[in-house]
């Protein structure tokens, strides 16, 4: 919410010398967050004054343009120039070259004199152009930073202004004002108005607040106005969509009249563009009182207005020109012709106020928050009105806001107030909340006196009555969030002062800390980062094609995924079943920006739904669900295992003198997977694997000792890389960390380091070509027995000397005993036993 300071000063005692920063500092005391400062004088400075065109001589140029050589008086007739700046004529008449043609001799305009600075750091100096020395500039709206119009200069009479020559144009156009911007939390919708912020500023500074609503006198109705019917037959949660509707009529307005600068400047500082006088008046009242309004062209209405839910098949062309298919939950404003607006969100084009409108019907209504929020999200129609309605609007200010709009239309648009009025009122009064004595002090931790409690709540606007055992508090109509004793307690603490609450850290109970899974995850993530990988976080929303490609190993295998009911994008309408799609998308984005050598990883959850997803109904509010209901809710939540994945593209290091970088390959992906398991003390079995997202011959299956498959690693499929626009030979790994962590021992015991020497022996075995090296390695490990410390493959050969259909695998074996130095015979016997088992299983022979 942006708060122009001149506007705030009308209702709160803001010191004349206070800046926007000062105002934000005070508002922080009562729980708001400061956002920004909007100060036009930070970008624009004078001398910028009102001038009058004395002469205008068109001059055709060789480039085809026609410029105007003008003389402009910038001081009152008979007065002398008091500004002593290079380029400013002491006679008070400036010679200026102007390329615009929308003005005449005698028009009053805005003149930027030498020494002025315009937005964009555009400095005005005398300069020779088109054969003249132009000592200044006649400014347009856009050049002054107060609008987008750049078709011509700003003629002040079009704004209804006739100021004295030499008047400071910055003050005249409201450019000397400034605005403080604060962040308003969803529970404090009342602060989306000058009225609400002024009240909070008075709380923060212990000063006087003048309620702008109290300054408006509602005209007594002389009869029923335009007919209005509230007919919500399908209320959400049983709460009617509209419980108050005020309708007022103003006739004979002139929509072509300009918006006065004092109003347009305030709207601009508040972040709202000036459009037309009627629209600006409705926005001005909304910002001032917090009550959104809508103006209808009364001549286009067809009979009574009815507020109801949408019927099947209904559509509405809204003010933005789009035809929208309506939902049965949408709350509508209708007349005899059908829908004329989505309540609290946006009006319809059929009853729009145009330049031909002479009579307007003003709508000031109170709509239920959930209805408005759902319609706004459903139709993707955020607006200033819906922002306020979905956070809660004061139902008792509707008639006052309507009267304020009537008064402004009469004053500024030349309209005539019709004294008939409609006010359909079914608002239910707030129920009192009981606040026990001592509860606030016990909850906050400091002693509050009775005077502080009653004074704070009364300042809020609440009715407070002292009763036995405590206080009966009825919240003001603009505070929908004060429903419990906890809410009231927070308000007392806020207004008395958060700074008075003592700061003390609680003592952590012994024996607590990270859970086993949290510790494991942190160790693994740190290890991956320490090994040179960069951690990223990707969105969990993916396309159906991505889930199909990465979610199951076999192409076409059955797969289930959670489809989002209201996705941010239809393209990414599913929750991920694999972490790799998001990783690859981020790698692709980095490639497009010139970063080609990447090693990225992510630790996150995937969503694997079972046969049961969700529940048939949502438990009612205000009632604790039973254990059975809670069990059903948990059963409907998809399995969400922690998964870790990595993607490698390009080379492992930058090129440098005497250093040739190595391209990442499938072995790096496998090593990353091994690292995940090694850190938590789990042995990972690597074997030849097959997955549709990986290269058919360069993919490894990751398995636990129990035989359970926990992931895949290797080179990504060339076809997939081509479709995704990724570099060829990119590699990746993905592993179910949840299962790896579960397989880890509670306590990892380090193996003692042996002081006895190792005995090494090599063996080369010729085996059938289809036998995987990993299978042979595991057989050697099994056959060699407990003396074998390690075995590793160091060569694979097919060719001369090896029979067709067979291959040679060379392994290095390391033997060591825990209690003695092994003899060569012992090592050879263990080696022979290993070879014998390989020969038995695969027909292996030694080379």
Secondary structure by P-SEA (a helix, b strand, c coil): ccccaaaaaacccccccccaaaaaaaaaaabbbbcbbbbccccccccbbbbbbcbbbbbbccccbbbbbcccccccccccccccccccccccbbbbbbccccccccbbbbbbccccccccccccccccccccccccccccccccccccccccccccccccccccccccccccccccbbbbbbbbcccccccccaaaaaaaaaaaacbbbbccccccccccccccccbbbbbccccccccccccbbbbbbbccccccccccaaaaaaaaaaccccccaaaaaaaaaaaaccbbbbbccccccccbbbbcccccccccccccccccccccccccccccccccccccccccccccccccccbbbbbbbccccaaaaaaaaaaccccaaaaaaaacccccaaaaaaaaaaaaaaaccccccccbbbbbcccccbbbbbbccaaaaaaacccccaaaaaaaaaaabbbbbbcccccbbbbcccccccccaaaaaaaaaaaacccccbbbbccccccccccaaaaaaaaaaaaaaaabbbbbbbbccccaaaaaaccccccccbbbbbbbccccccccccccccaaaaaaaaaaaaaaaccccbbbbbbbbbbbbcccccccccccccccccaaaaaaaaaacccccbbbbbbbccccccccccbbbbcccaaaaaaaaaaaaaaabbbbbbccccccccccccbbbbbccccccccccccccaaaaaaacccccccccccaaaaaaaacccbbbbcccccbbbbbbbbbbbccccccaaaaaaaaaaaacccccccccccccccccccccbbbbbbbbbbbbccccccaaaaaaaaaaaaaaaaaacccccc
